[in-house]
Amino acid sequence: MSSSARKLIIDCDPGVDDTLALLYALNSPNCDIALISLCFGNVPVSTSIRNVLSIFQVLESERAYRTQYNLPLLGYHTRTQSLSPDHWPTIALGSDQPVSSRRTTGAEFFHGVDGLGGVHEKAPQFSPPETFLLPFLDAESLSADKQITREELIASAKGYKPSSTPSWREILRVLREEPPNTVTLVALAPLANIARAAIEDPITFSRVKEIACMGGNIDHPGNMSPFAEYNVYADVDSAAIVFATTSRTPASTLPPSASALGSAFANPAYVPTKLYLFPLDLTSKHRLRKRWFVDHCEFWLNRETDNKSHQLQHPGDAPLAMWMSVWLGGAFGNMDDIVDFEKQHYTPTEVDIEDGVVGSYIEMHDPLTVFFAACTDAERAALFEISHDVDIRVETVGQFTWGMCAVDRRNMPKRDANDPAPRDVGEWLALEKGNRLQLAVKGPGSKAFSKQLLDTVLSAL
């Protein structure tokens, strides 16, 4: 692990692209993961945790495979060898519903009932035992036999530390234990856990260095409605609360359901957060093409003879490539109909032309956000363009615009509090009101990013 690695909390709901994001972070020398926090979203939290544990299980199988055939180890392997178990990331279960419980939805229609396209049935050798939830439950709520099994599972955990504490409290614990302004919070799911942490202890929450958040859409169509992206739509009040933590006066943008929180955030010790938003406008332009993945996996699958270009011998299938092929293959399959529809109804887009390849793809919403979080300041400046201090607010009561990210398009200057501002409902023009988000508008592009992702997750060839 690099001495300059970013200390990360990753809040997620795996899910296909969340799983890719976690595989990247676990293998990147630039990431020091303190906590993996699970939230409802693509699938329930009990399903998400099964998927996360499968990641660690398949990585251990990959370690054995590469050791047997004298192949280079992954970044994850070298890290767990060099770190004591005390420094392994904690895993904790979090919110299983929105903070308001008013309206939500899952995403099993794309990710499958298990979140990974049926991988637990298709490749059961990489799935955790049926008792996988026990280490994350309160021991006192379990029978004596289950308590024994729970302790055995905790003792045998490799590469991670299970916690039975709710993940939003684990978020606060990490922020208390680490120096202020050193922890990056990566938000890849609906924002319930992060909102709960901010609500429970705003002062501790404001110790966060920054939040890198995948969510929302500005000019791009939504993927849940014409106006809303999934993570924001699934818990609008949490999104509004977390966005409000960026404001000098959070009460000015808190949702009606959370207006009482204004006084808590008004504490002079509270420091507004710095939140980088990665909306569909940018993340949908970063795609992993099926062709690129298949080409990269060719070396790792069905190898029974020497590969003369690499001078390596290894038979059979590498566990990680085989496991990924199952659930990514399902996701690429889901995209086939969409790609066929696009071919019939649309001309090639700018992204298609830049990629230089057609066919199925997966949009890299979450991996791109994690990649940004891991980048150094110099890499961010070179690879990303950011619009600073943008007032983005979440619509939490609209009949048709539920979950919309609203921005002021009037192009009018901000005003001092004493200046009159007719027709400014919501005080969008007031200097001290409104949110201040850092909006990601440009990134490295599909081809460069996909190569970086695959090289990190599966090894550069």
Number of C-alpha atoms within 10 A of each C-alpha: 18 11 8 12 16 21 21 26 25 26 30 31 28 32 29 24 23 25 23 23 25 22 22 26 26 26 24 23 20 21 23 25 22 23 25 26 28 30 32 29 31 30 24 22 23 18 20 26 26 20 25 23 22 22 23 21 20 22 23 19 17 19 21 14 19 17 12 10 12 12 13 13 17 21 19 23 17 15 20 17 10 10 12 10 14 10 15 19 19 20 27 27 27 25 22 17 21 23 19 14 12 11 12 18 16 16 17 17 11 17 23 19 17 21 28 27 23 16 23 20 11 12 13 13 16 23 20 20 13 8 11 17 19 20 24 20 18 13 16 8 9 13 10 11 8 15 18 13 16 22 13 12 18 17 12 11 15 16 24 22 21 22 18 17 15 18 26 25 18 25 27 23 14 20 23 15 8 14 12 14 13 15 22 23 24 27 28 28 30 31 32 30 31 30 23 23 20 24 20 15 15 23 20 20 26 23 21 25 18 20 24 23 27 30 27 29 25 19 12 16 15 21 15 17 15 12 22 28 25 26 28 28 30 30 28 32 29 30 29 27 28 26 28 29 29 23 25 20 19 26 23 18 26 28 22 12 13 17 14 12 17 16 11 17 25 15 11 8 11 18 20 23 23 21 25 25 26 29 24 26 19 22 25 17 22 26 22 22 20 21 14 15 19 14 10 19 20 12 17 18 19 14 15 11 11 12 12 8 7 9 7 13 14 21 14 12 18 22 22 23 21 17 22 21 18 17 23 22 18 19 22 19 15 18 18 14 12 14 16 12 11 13 13 9 8 8 9 11 11 9 16 15 10 12 18 8 15 14 15 21 24 18 17 25 23 27 26 29 24 26 20 21 25 25 16 14 10 8 11 17 11 11 14 14 15 18 13 12 17 16 23 25 25 27 23 23 14 9 8 12 17 22 31 25 27 16 14 12 6 7 7 9 9 15 15 11 13 7 9 10 15 7 7 10 8 11 18 23 21 18 13 17 20 27 27 23 25 22 22 22 16 16 21 17 19 23 19 12 20 21 16 15 25 20 17 20 23 21 15 13 9
